[in-house]
Amino acid sequence: MHPALRWLANPWLQLVFEALLVTAAETCLKIGASETARIEGWEWTGLASLASLWIWLGIVFVILSFLSWIYILKHIPLSIAFPLSNVVHVLVPLSCWFYLGEHISARRWCGIGVVILGLMVVAKPVARIEEKL
């Protein structure tokens, strides 16, 4: 296997890519849903949103994140991968704040901080496991 492909096949790197893909998907879906919010007819179905290229880009990101997640689960125990994947609870609000100009309250900033602390608690044993390998 080519060294670059071996590097990309690293499941830990794939976990980072998966979180970034989920963040991109959620941001694109929000943009697409917002731009099609005023289209008349069957709004409750969400079908009108399919008129947005942002929605289709979001769908592509969802599919790519799914494929990445399946690859991750082949190589990393779910009990480790799932808690680490919760970094999206930090990345998505930050993405909405940065790209969409959404407000993040002080309470939400505190919650983001708690999630970061939780990720550090979960990641520390993982780092020890990796050292032993």
KOLDOBA-344800 format. One record per atom (N, C-alpha, C): residue number from 1; residue in one letter; atom name; y, z, x. Coordinates in Angstrom, 1 decimal, padded with zeros to 4 digits, m for minus. Layout:
# KOLDOBA-344800
R / resi / resn / name / py / pz / px
R / NUM / A / CA / Y / Z / X
...
END
This chain:
# KOLDOBA-344800
R / resi / resn / name / py / pz / px
R / 1 / M / N / m001.2 / 000.0 / 000.8
R / 1 / M / CA / 000.0 / 000.0 / 000.0
R / 1 / M / C / 001.2 / 000.0 / 000.9
R / 2 / H / N / 002.2 / m000.8 / 000.5
R / 2 / H / CA / 003.5 / m000.9 / 001.2
R / 2 / H / C / 004.1 / 000.5 / 001.3
R / 3 / P / N / 004.8 / 000.9 / 002.4
R / 3 / P / CA / 005.4 / 002.2 / 002.5
R / 3 / P / C / 006.4 / 002.5 / 001.4
R / 4 / A / N / 007.2 / 001.5 / 001.0
R / 4 / A / CA / 008.2 / 001.7 / m000.1
R / 4 / A / C / 007.5 / 002.0 / m001.4
R / 5 / L / N / 006.4 / 001.3 / m001.7
R / 5 / L / CA / 005.7 / 001.5 / m002.9
R / 5 / L / C / 005.0 / 002.9 / m002.9
R / 6 / R / N / 004.5 / 003.3 / m001.7
R / 6 / R / CA / 003.9 / 004.6 / m001.6
R / 6 / R / C / 005.0 / 005.7 / m001.9
R / 7 / W / N / 006.2 / 005.4 / m001.4
R / 7 / W / CA / 007.3 / 006.4 / m001.6
R / 7 / W / C / 007.6 / 006.5 / m003.1
R / 8 / L / N / 007.7 / 005.3 / m003.8
R / 8 / L / CA / 008.0 / 005.3 / m005.2
R / 8 / L / C / 006.9 / 005.8 / m006.0
R / 9 / A / N / 005.7 / 005.8 / m005.5
R / 9 / A / CA / 004.5 / 006.3 / m006.3
R / 9 / A / C / 004.4 / 007.8 / m006.2
R / 10 / N / N / 005.3 / 008.5 / m005.4
R / 10 / N / CA / 005.3 / 009.9 / m005.3
R / 10 / N / C / 005.5 / 010.5 / m006.7
R / 11 / P / N / 004.6 / 011.3 / m007.2
R / 11 / P / CA / 004.8 / 011.9 / m008.6
R / 11 / P / C / 006.0 / 012.8 / m008.7
R / 12 / W / N / 006.4 / 013.4 / m007.6
R / 12 / W / CA / 007.5 / 014.3 / m007.7
R / 12 / W / C / 008.8 / 013.5 / m007.8
R / 13 / L / N / 008.8 / 012.4 / m007.1
R / 13 / L / CA / 010.0 / 011.4 / m007.3
R / 13 / L / C / 010.0 / 010.8 / m008.7
R / 14 / Q / N / 008.8 / 010.5 / m009.2
R / 14 / Q / CA / 008.7 / 010.0 / m010.5
R / 14 / Q / C / 009.2 / 011.0 / m011.6
R / 15 / L / N / 009.0 / 012.3 / m011.3
R / 15 / L / CA / 009.5 / 013.3 / m012.2
R / 15 / L / C / 011.0 / 013.3 / m012.3
R / 16 / V / N / 011.7 / 013.0 / m011.1
R / 16 / V / CA / 013.1 / 012.9 / m011.1
R / 16 / V / C / 013.5 / 011.6 / m011.9
R / 17 / F / N / 012.8 / 010.5 / m011.6
R / 17 / F / CA / 013.1 / 009.2 / m012.3
R / 17 / F / C / 013.0 / 009.4 / m013.8
R / 18 / E / N / 011.9 / 010.1 / m014.2
R / 18 / E / CA / 011.6 / 010.3 / m015.6
R / 18 / E / C / 012.8 / 011.1 / m016.3
R / 19 / A / N / 013.3 / 012.1 / m015.6
R / 19 / A / CA / 014.4 / 012.9 / m016.2
R / 19 / A / C / 015.7 / 012.0 / m016.3
R / 20 / L / N / 015.9 / 011.2 / m015.3
R / 20 / L / CA / 017.1 / 010.3 / m015.3
R / 20 / L / C / 016.9 / 009.2 / m016.4
R / 21 / L / N / 015.7 / 008.7 / m016.6
R / 21 / L / CA / 015.5 / 007.7 / m017.6
R / 21 / L / C / 015.7 / 008.3 / m019.0
R / 22 / V / N / 015.2 / 009.5 / m019.2
R / 22 / V / CA / 015.4 / 010.2 / m020.5
R / 22 / V / C / 016.9 / 010.4 / m020.8
R / 23 / T / N / 017.6 / 010.8 / m019.7
R / 23 / T / CA / 019.1 / 011.1 / m019.8
R / 23 / T / C / 019.8 / 009.7 / m020.2
R / 24 / A / N / 019.4 / 008.7 / m019.5
R / 24 / A / CA / 020.0 / 007.4 / m019.8
R / 24 / A / C / 019.7 / 006.9 / m021.2
R / 25 / A / N / 018.4 / 007.1 / m021.6
R / 25 / A / CA / 018.0 / 006.7 / m022.9
R / 25 / A / C / 018.8 / 007.4 / m024.0
R / 26 / E / N / 018.9 / 008.7 / m023.9
R / 26 / E / CA / 019.7 / 009.5 / m024.9
R / 26 / E / C / 021.1 / 009.1 / m024.9
R / 27 / T / N / 021.7 / 008.9 / m023.8
R / 27 / T / CA / 023.1 / 008.5 / m023.7
R / 27 / T / C / 023.3 / 007.1 / m024.4
R / 28 / C / N / 022.4 / 006.1 / m024.1
R / 28 / C / CA / 022.5 / 004.8 / m024.7
R / 28 / C / C / 022.3 / 004.9 / m026.2
R / 29 / L / N / 021.3 / 005.7 / m026.6
R / 29 / L / CA / 021.1 / 005.8 / m028.0
R / 29 / L / C / 022.3 / 006.4 / m028.8
R / 30 / K / N / 022.9 / 007.3 / m028.2
R / 30 / K / CA / 024.1 / 007.9 / m028.8
R / 30 / K / C / 025.3 / 006.9 / m028.9
R / 31 / I / N / 025.5 / 006.1 / m027.8
R / 31 / I / CA / 026.5 / 005.1 / m027.9
R / 31 / I / C / 026.2 / 004.1 / m028.9
R / 32 / G / N / 025.0 / 003.6 / m029.0
R / 32 / G / CA / 024.6 / 002.6 / m030.0
R / 32 / G / C / 024.7 / 003.1 / m031.4
R / 33 / A / N / 024.2 / 004.4 / m031.6
R / 33 / A / CA / 024.3 / 005.0 / m033.0
R / 33 / A / C / 025.8 / 005.1 / m033.4
R / 34 / S / N / 026.6 / 005.5 / m032.5
R / 34 / S / CA / 028.0 / 005.7 / m032.8
R / 34 / S / C / 028.7 / 004.4 / m033.1
R / 35 / E / N / 028.4 / 003.4 / m032.4
R / 35 / E / CA / 029.1 / 002.1 / m032.7
R / 35 / E / C / 028.6 / 001.4 / m033.9
R / 36 / T / N / 027.4 / 001.8 / m034.5
R / 36 / T / CA / 026.9 / 001.2 / m035.7
R / 36 / T / C / 027.0 / 002.1 / m036.9
R / 37 / A / N / 027.7 / 003.3 / m036.7
R / 37 / A / CA / 027.7 / 004.3 / m037.8
R / 37 / A / C / 028.3 / 003.8 / m039.0
R / 38 / R / N / 029.2 / 002.8 / m039.0
R / 38 / R / CA / 029.9 / 002.4 / m040.2
R / 38 / R / C / 029.4 / 001.1 / m040.8
R / 39 / I / N / 028.2 / 000.7 / m040.3
R / 39 / I / CA / 027.6 / m000.5 / m040.9
R / 39 / I / C / 027.0 / m000.1 / m042.3
R / 40 / E / N / 027.3 / m000.9 / m043.3
R / 40 / E / CA / 026.9 / m000.5 / m044.7
R / 40 / E / C / 025.4 / m000.9 / m044.9
R / 41 / G / N / 024.8 / m000.2 / m045.8
R / 41 / G / CA / 023.5 / m000.4 / m046.2
R / 41 / G / C / 022.5 / 000.4 / m045.5
R / 42 / W / N / 021.6 / 001.0 / m046.2
R / 42 / W / CA / 020.5 / 001.8 / m045.7
R / 42 / W / C / 020.8 / 002.6 / m044.5
R / 43 / E / N / 022.0 / 003.3 / m044.4
R / 43 / E / CA / 022.3 / 004.0 / m043.2
R / 43 / E / C / 021.3 / 005.1 / m042.9
R / 44 / W / N / 020.7 / 005.7 / m043.9
R / 44 / W / CA / 019.8 / 006.8 / m043.7
R / 44 / W / C / 018.6 / 006.4 / m042.9
R / 45 / T / N / 018.3 / 005.1 / m042.9
R / 45 / T / CA / 017.1 / 004.7 / m042.2
R / 45 / T / C / 017.3 / 004.5 / m040.7
R / 46 / G / N / 018.6 / 004.3 / m040.3
R / 46 / G / CA / 018.9 / 004.1 / m038.9
R / 46 / G / C / 018.6 / 002.6 / m038.5
R / 47 / L / N / 018.2 / 001.8 / m039.4
R / 47 / L / CA / 017.9 / 000.4 / m039.1
R / 47 / L / C / 019.1 / m000.4 / m038.7
R / 48 / A / N / 020.2 / 000.0 / m039.2
R / 48 / A / CA / 021.5 / m000.7 / m038.8
R / 48 / A / C / 021.8 / m000.6 / m037.3
R / 49 / S / N / 021.3 / 000.5 / m036.7
R / 49 / S / CA / 021.6 / 000.7 / m035.3
R / 49 / S / C / 020.9 / m000.3 / m034.4
R / 50 / L / N / 019.8 / m001.0 / m035.0
R / 50 / L / CA / 019.1 / m002.0 / m034.2
R / 50 / L / C / 020.0 / m003.2 / m033.9
R / 51 / A / N / 021.2 / m003.3 / m034.5
R / 51 / A / CA / 022.2 / m004.3 / m034.2
R / 51 / A / C / 022.9 / m004.1 / m032.9
R / 52 / S / N / 022.7 / m002.9 / m032.3
R / 52 / S / CA / 023.4 / m002.6 / m031.0
R / 52 / S / C / 022.6 / m002.8 / m029.8
R / 53 / L / N / 023.1 / m003.5 / m028.8
R / 53 / L / CA / 022.4 / m003.7 / m027.6
R / 53 / L / C / 022.2 / m002.4 / m026.9
R / 54 / W / N / 023.1 / m001.4 / m027.1
R / 54 / W / CA / 022.9 / m000.1 / m026.5
R / 54 / W / C / 021.6 / 000.6 / m027.0
R / 55 / I / N / 021.3 / 000.4 / m028.3
R / 55 / I / CA / 020.0 / 000.9 / m028.8
R / 55 / I / C / 018.8 / 000.3 / m028.1
R / 56 / W / N / 018.9 / m001.0 / m027.9
R / 56 / W / CA / 017.8 / m001.7 / m027.3
R / 56 / W / C / 017.6 / m001.3 / m025.8
R / 57 / L / N / 018.7 / m001.1 / m025.2
R / 57 / L / CA / 018.7 / m000.6 / m023.8
R / 57 / L / C / 018.1 / 000.8 / m023.8
R / 58 / G / N / 018.5 / 001.7 / m024.7
R / 58 / G / CA / 017.9 / 003.0 / m024.9
R / 58 / G / C / 016.4 / 003.0 / m025.1
R / 59 / I / N / 016.0 / 002.0 / m025.9
R / 59 / I / CA / 014.5 / 001.9 / m026.2
R / 59 / I / C / 013.8 / 001.5 / m024.9
R / 60 / V / N / 014.3 / 000.6 / m024.1
R / 60 / V / CA / 013.7 / 000.2 / m022.9
R / 60 / V / C / 013.6 / 001.5 / m022.0
R / 61 / F / N / 014.6 / 002.3 / m021.9
R / 61 / F / CA / 014.6 / 003.5 / m021.1
R / 61 / F / C / 013.6 / 004.5 / m021.6
R / 62 / V / N / 013.4 / 004.6 / m022.9
R / 62 / V / CA / 012.4 / 005.5 / m023.5
R / 62 / V / C / 011.0 / 005.0 / m023.1
R / 63 / I / N / 010.8 / 003.7 / m023.2
R / 63 / I / CA / 009.4 / 003.2 / m022.8
R / 63 / I / C / 009.2 / 003.4 / m021.3
R / 64 / L / N / 010.2 / 003.1 / m020.5
R / 64 / L / CA / 010.0 / 003.4 / m019.0
R / 64 / L / C / 009.7 / 004.8 / m018.7
R / 65 / S / N / 010.5 / 005.7 / m019.4
R / 65 / S / CA / 010.3 / 007.2 / m019.2
R / 65 / S / C / 008.9 / 007.6 / m019.6
R / 66 / F / N / 008.4 / 007.0 / m020.7
R / 66 / F / CA / 007.0 / 007.3 / m021.2
R / 66 / F / C / 006.0 / 006.9 / m020.1
R / 67 / L / N / 006.1 / 005.7 / m019.6
R / 67 / L / CA / 005.2 / 005.2 / m018.6
R / 67 / L / C / 005.2 / 006.1 / m017.3
R / 68 / S / N / 006.4 / 006.5 / m017.0
R / 68 / S / CA / 006.6 / 007.4 / m015.8
R / 68 / S / C / 005.9 / 008.7 / m016.1
R / 69 / W / N / 006.1 / 009.2 / m017.3
R / 69 / W / CA / 005.5 / 010.5 / m017.7
R / 69 / W / C / 004.0 / 010.5 / m017.6
R / 70 / I / N / 003.4 / 009.4 / m018.1
R / 70 / I / CA / 002.0 / 009.2 / m018.1
R / 70 / I / C / 001.5 / 009.3 / m016.6
R / 71 / Y / N / 002.2 / 008.6 / m015.7
R / 71 / Y / CA / 001.9 / 008.6 / m014.3
R / 71 / Y / C / 002.0 / 010.0 / m013.7
R / 72 / I / N / 003.0 / 010.7 / m014.1
R / 72 / I / CA / 003.2 / 012.1 / m013.6
R / 72 / I / C / 002.1 / 012.9 / m014.0
R / 73 / L / N / 001.6 / 012.8 / m015.3
R / 73 / L / CA / 000.6 / 013.7 / m015.8
R / 73 / L / C / m000.8 / 013.4 / m015.1
R / 74 / K / N / m000.9 / 012.2 / m014.5
R / 74 / K / CA / m002.1 / 011.9 / m013.8
R / 74 / K / C / m002.2 / 012.7 / m012.5
R / 75 / H / N / m001.0 / 013.1 / m012.0
R / 75 / H / CA / m001.0 / 013.7 / m010.6
R / 75 / H / C / m000.4 / 015.1 / m010.5
R / 76 / I / N / 000.3 / 015.6 / m011.6
R / 76 / I / CA / 000.8 / 016.9 / m011.6
R / 76 / I / C / 000.3 / 017.6 / m012.8
R / 77 / P / N / m000.1 / 018.9 / m012.7
R / 77 / P / CA / m000.5 / 019.6 / m013.8
R / 77 / P / C / 000.6 / 019.8 / m014.9
R / 78 / L / N / 000.2 / 019.6 / m016.1
R / 78 / L / CA / 001.2 / 019.7 / m017.2
R / 78 / L / C / 002.0 / 021.0 / m017.2
R / 79 / S / N / 001.3 / 022.1 / m016.8
R / 79 / S / CA / 001.9 / 023.4 / m016.8
R / 79 / S / C / 003.0 / 023.5 / m015.7
R / 80 / I / N / 003.1 / 022.6 / m014.8
R / 80 / I / CA / 004.1 / 022.5 / m013.8
R / 80 / I / C / 005.1 / 021.4 / m014.2
R / 81 / A / N / 004.6 / 020.2 / m014.6
R / 81 / A / CA / 005.5 / 019.1 / m014.8
R / 81 / A / C / 006.4 / 019.3 / m016.0
R / 82 / F / N / 005.9 / 019.9 / m017.1
R / 82 / F / CA / 006.7 / 020.0 / m018.3
R / 82 / F / C / 007.9 / 021.0 / m018.1
R / 83 / P / N / 007.7 / 022.2 / m017.5
R / 83 / P / CA / 008.9 / 023.0 / m017.3
R / 83 / P / C / 009.9 / 022.3 / m016.4
R / 84 / L / N / 009.5 / 021.6 / m015.4
R / 84 / L / CA / 010.4 / 020.9 / m014.5
R / 84 / L / C / 011.1 / 019.8 / m015.2
R / 85 / S / N / 010.4 / 019.2 / m016.2
R / 85 / S / CA / 011.1 / 018.1 / m016.9
R / 85 / S / C / 012.2 / 018.5 / m017.8
R / 86 / N / N / 012.3 / 019.8 / m018.0
R / 86 / N / CA / 013.4 / 020.4 / m018.8
R / 86 / N / C / 014.7 / 020.3 / m018.2
R / 87 / V / N / 014.8 / 019.7 / m017.0
R / 87 / V / CA / 016.1 / 019.5 / m016.3
R / 87 / V / C / 016.9 / 018.5 / m017.2
R / 88 / V / N / 016.3 / 017.8 / m018.2
R / 88 / V / CA / 017.0 / 017.0 / m019.1
R / 88 / V / C / 018.0 / 017.8 / m020.0
R / 89 / H / N / 017.7 / 019.1 / m020.2
R / 89 / H / CA / 018.5 / 020.0 / m020.9
R / 89 / H / C / 019.8 / 020.3 / m020.2
R / 90 / V / N / 019.9 / 019.9 / m018.9
R / 90 / V / CA / 021.1 / 020.0 / m018.1
R / 90 / V / C / 021.7 / 018.7 / m018.0
R / 91 / L / N / 020.9 / 017.7 / m017.7
R / 91 / L / CA / 021.4 / 016.3 / m017.5
R / 91 / L / C / 022.0 / 015.6 / m018.7
R / 92 / V / N / 021.4 / 015.8 / m019.8
R / 92 / V / CA / 021.9 / 015.1 / m021.0
R / 92 / V / C / 023.3 / 015.7 / m021.4
R / 93 / P / N / 023.5 / 017.0 / m021.5
R / 93 / P / CA / 024.9 / 017.5 / m021.8
R / 93 / P / C / 025.9 / 017.1 / m020.8
R / 94 / L / N / 025.5 / 017.1 / m019.5
R / 94 / L / CA / 026.4 / 016.7 / m018.5
R / 94 / L / C / 026.8 / 015.2 / m018.6
R / 95 / S / N / 025.8 / 014.4 / m018.9
R / 95 / S / CA / 026.0 / 012.9 / m019.2
R / 95 / S / C / 027.0 / 012.7 / m020.3
R / 96 / C / N / 026.8 / 013.5 / m021.4
R / 96 / C / CA / 027.6 / 013.3 / m022.6
R / 96 / C / C / 029.0 / 013.8 / m022.3
R / 97 / W / N / 029.2 / 014.8 / m021.5
R / 97 / W / CA / 030.5 / 015.3 / m021.1
R / 97 / W / C / 031.2 / 014.2 / m020.2
R / 98 / F / N / 030.5 / 013.7 / m019.2
R / 98 / F / CA / 031.1 / 012.8 / m018.3
R / 98 / F / C / 031.3 / 011.4 / m018.8
R / 99 / Y / N / 030.3 / 010.8 / m019.5
R / 99 / Y / CA / 030.4 / 009.5 / m020.0
R / 99 / Y / C / 031.0 / 009.3 / m021.4
R / 100 / L / N / 030.7 / 010.3 / m022.2
R / 100 / L / CA / 031.2 / 010.2 / m023.6
R / 100 / L / C / 032.4 / 011.0 / m023.9
R / 101 / G / N / 032.8 / 011.9 / m023.0
R / 101 / G / CA / 033.9 / 012.7 / m023.2
R / 101 / G / C / 033.7 / 013.8 / m024.2
R / 102 / E / N / 032.4 / 014.2 / m024.5
R / 102 / E / CA / 032.1 / 015.3 / m025.4
R / 102 / E / C / 032.4 / 016.6 / m024.8
R / 103 / H / N / 032.9 / 017.5 / m025.6
R / 103 / H / CA / 033.2 / 018.8 / m025.2
R / 103 / H / C / 032.0 / 019.7 / m025.0
R / 104 / I / N / 032.0 / 020.5 / m024.0
R / 104 / I / CA / 030.9 / 021.5 / m023.7
R / 104 / I / C / 031.6 / 022.9 / m023.8
R / 105 / S / N / 031.2 / 023.7 / m024.8
R / 105 / S / CA / 031.8 / 025.0 / m024.9
R / 105 / S / C / 031.3 / 025.9 / m023.8
R / 106 / A / N / 032.0 / 027.0 / m023.7
R / 106 / A / CA / 031.7 / 028.0 / m022.7
R / 106 / A / C / 030.3 / 028.6 / m022.9
R / 107 / R / N / 029.9 / 028.7 / m024.1
R / 107 / R / CA / 028.6 / 029.2 / m024.5
R / 107 / R / C / 027.5 / 028.2 / m024.0
R / 108 / R / N / 027.8 / 026.9 / m024.2
R / 108 / R / CA / 026.8 / 025.9 / m023.8
R / 108 / R / C / 026.7 / 025.9 / m022.2
R / 109 / W / N / 027.9 / 026.0 / m021.5
R / 109 / W / CA / 027.9 / 026.1 / m020.1
R / 109 / W / C / 027.0 / 027.2 / m019.6
R / 110 / C / N / 027.1 / 028.3 / m020.3
R / 110 / C / CA / 026.2 / 029.5 / m020.0
R / 110 / C / C / 024.8 / 029.1 / m020.2
R / 111 / G / N / 024.5 / 028.4 / m021.3
R / 111 / G / CA / 023.1 / 028.0 / m021.5
R / 111 / G / C / 022.6 / 027.1 / m020.4
R / 112 / I / N / 023.4 / 026.2 / m020.0
R / 112 / I / CA / 023.1 / 025.2 / m018.9
R / 112 / I / C / 022.8 / 026.0 / m017.7
R / 113 / G / N / 023.6 / 027.0 / m017.4
R / 113 / G / CA / 023.3 / 027.9 / m016.2
R / 113 / G / C / 022.0 / 028.6 / m016.3
R / 114 / V / N / 021.7 / 029.1 / m017.5
R / 114 / V / CA / 020.4 / 029.8 / m017.7
R / 114 / V / C / 019.2 / 028.8 / m017.5
R / 115 / V / N / 019.4 / 027.6 / m018.0
R / 115 / V / CA / 018.3 / 026.6 / m017.8
R / 115 / V / C / 018.2 / 026.3 / m016.3
R / 116 / I / N / 019.3 / 026.2 / m015.6
R / 116 / I / CA / 019.2 / 026.0 / m014.1
R / 116 / I / C / 018.5 / 027.1 / m013.4
R / 117 / L / N / 018.8 / 028.3 / m013.8
R / 117 / L / CA / 018.1 / 029.5 / m013.2
R / 117 / L / C / 016.6 / 029.4 / m013.5
R / 118 / G / N / 016.3 / 029.1 / m014.8
R / 118 / G / CA / 014.8 / 028.9 / m015.1
R / 118 / G / C / 014.1 / 027.9 / m014.3
R / 119 / L / N / 014.8 / 026.8 / m014.1
R / 119 / L / CA / 014.2 / 025.7 / m013.3
R / 119 / L / C / 014.0 / 026.2 / m011.8
R / 120 / M / N / 014.9 / 027.0 / m011.3
R / 120 / M / CA / 014.7 / 027.5 / m010.0
R / 120 / M / C / 013.5 / 028.4 / m009.9
R / 121 / V / N / 013.4 / 029.2 / m010.9
R / 121 / V / CA / 012.2 / 030.2 / m011.0
R / 121 / V / C / 010.9 / 029.4 / m011.0
R / 122 / V / N / 010.9 / 028.3 / m011.8
R / 122 / V / CA / 009.7 / 027.5 / m011.9
R / 122 / V / C / 009.4 / 026.7 / m010.7
R / 123 / A / N / 010.5 / 026.2 / m010.1
R / 123 / A / CA / 010.4 / 025.3 / m008.9
R / 123 / A / C / 009.9 / 026.0 / m007.6
R / 124 / K / N / 010.3 / 027.3 / m007.5
R / 124 / K / CA / 010.0 / 028.0 / m006.3
R / 124 / K / C / 008.5 / 028.1 / m006.0
R / 125 / P / N / 007.6 / 028.4 / m007.0
R / 125 / P / CA / 006.2 / 028.4 / m006.7
R / 125 / P / C / 005.6 / 027.0 / m006.4
R / 126 / V / N / 006.3 / 026.0 / m007.0
R / 126 / V / CA / 005.9 / 024.6 / m006.8
R / 126 / V / C / 006.1 / 024.3 / m005.3
R / 127 / A / N / 007.3 / 024.7 / m004.8
R / 127 / A / CA / 007.6 / 024.4 / m003.4
R / 127 / A / C / 006.5 / 025.1 / m002.5
R / 128 / R / N / 006.1 / 026.3 / m002.8
R / 128 / R / CA / 005.1 / 026.9 / m002.0
R / 128 / R / C / 003.7 / 026.2 / m002.1
R / 129 / I / N / 003.4 / 025.7 / m003.3
R / 129 / I / CA / 002.2 / 024.9 / m003.4
R / 129 / I / C / 002.2 / 023.6 / m002.5
R / 130 / E / N / 003.4 / 023.0 / m002.5
R / 130 / E / CA / 003.6 / 021.8 / m001.7
R / 130 / E / C / 003.5 / 022.1 / m000.2
R / 131 / E / N / 004.0 / 023.2 / 000.2
R / 131 / E / CA / 003.9 / 023.6 / 001.6
R / 131 / E / C / 002.5 / 023.7 / 002.1
R / 132 / K / N / 001.6 / 024.3 / 001.2
R / 132 / K / CA / 000.2 / 024.5 / 001.5
R / 132 / K / C / m000.6 / 023.1 / 001.6
R / 133 / L / N / m000.1 / 022.1 / 000.9
R / 133 / L / CA / m000.8 / 020.8 / 001.0
R / 133 / L / C / m000.4 / 020.2 / 002.2
END
